[in-house]
Amino acid sequence: MTTQIVFNIDPKVKAKAMKRAKSEGVPFALYLRQAAEDFAEGKRGMAIVDEVRPEKLALWERESRLLDQGKGTRLRNMKEYREFVRKL
């Protein structure tokens, strides 16, 4: 069983992505399905984007100030770091 996802995208970006998929011989829908599956399984993450939600930025800045003061949350490895950032 499958479901349908509808989202808005800039027409130029869509055209460029579909052109690239076609040049690689892969249906664009297949790429999107694979990306969604990989993201769901933790194999693919979000790239850093130009805009960070203001509420997340405020939390990160607060934690940074605490760390500068020697107080914040100490993390031992990248796994703990990723879990901590996700929970913010």
QUIJOFEN-V869220 format. One record per residue. N is the residue number from 1. RES is the residue in one small letter. OMEGA is omega in radians with two decimals (* if undefined). Layout:
[[N RES OMEGA] [N RES OMEGA]]
//
This chain:
[[1 m 3.13] [2 t 3.08] [3 t -3.09] [4 q 3.08] [5 i 3.09] [6 v 3.10] [7 f -3.14] [8 n 3.12] [9 i 3.09] [10 d -3.11] [11 p 3.13] [12 k 3.12] [13 v 3.13] [14 k -3.12] [15 a 3.14] [16 k 3.13] [17 a 3.14] [18 m 3.10] [19 k 3.13] [20 r 3.12] [21 a -3.14] [22 k -3.14] [23 s 3.11] [24 e 3.10] [25 g -3.11] [26 v 3.05] [27 p -3.11] [28 f 3.13] [29 a 3.11] [30 l 3.11] [31 y -3.13] [32 l 3.10] [33 r -3.12] [34 q 3.12] [35 a 3.13] [36 a 3.12] [37 e 3.13] [38 d 3.13] [39 f -3.14] [40 a -3.12] [41 e 3.11] [42 g -3.14] [43 k -3.11] [44 r 3.11] [45 g 3.10] [46 m 3.04] [47 a 3.07] [48 i -3.13] [49 v -3.11] [50 d -3.09] [51 e 3.05] [52 v 3.13] [53 r -3.07] [54 p -3.12] [55 e 3.09] [56 k 3.14] [57 l 3.12] [58 a 3.12] [59 l 3.13] [60 w 3.13] [61 e 3.10] [62 r -3.13] [63 e 3.12] [64 s 3.10] [65 r 3.12] [66 l 3.12] [67 l 3.11] [68 d 3.13] [69 q -3.13] [70 g -3.07] [71 k -2.94] [72 g -3.11] [73 t 3.11] [74 r -3.13] [75 l -3.05] [76 r -3.07] [77 n -3.09] [78 m 3.12] [79 k 3.10] [80 e 3.13] [81 y -3.13] [82 r 3.12] [83 e -3.14] [84 f -3.12] [85 v 3.11] [86 r -3.09] [87 k -3.14] [88 l *]]
//
